[in-house]
């Protein structure tokens, strides 16, 4: 089954609302942020995601995300020094 190339399916894209301040403040105008560069880049449109050479699919998950998974992901980000 082919995966549609979009921000929602890209491993580098994140919902802007879920990012740390001040990035999440732009969530209304720029709902997606590209994290493939060293600095996160809020996107005005996700049209470029369809033809982006750096697009990569998310890793497949075997089970739905639960609260425990989210807490563990947050802990790992903190340990790795990634802003949460």
Secondary structure by P-SEA (a helix, b strand, c coil): ccccccccccccccccccccccccccccccccccccccbbbbbcccccccccccccccccccccccaaaaaaaaaaaaaacccc
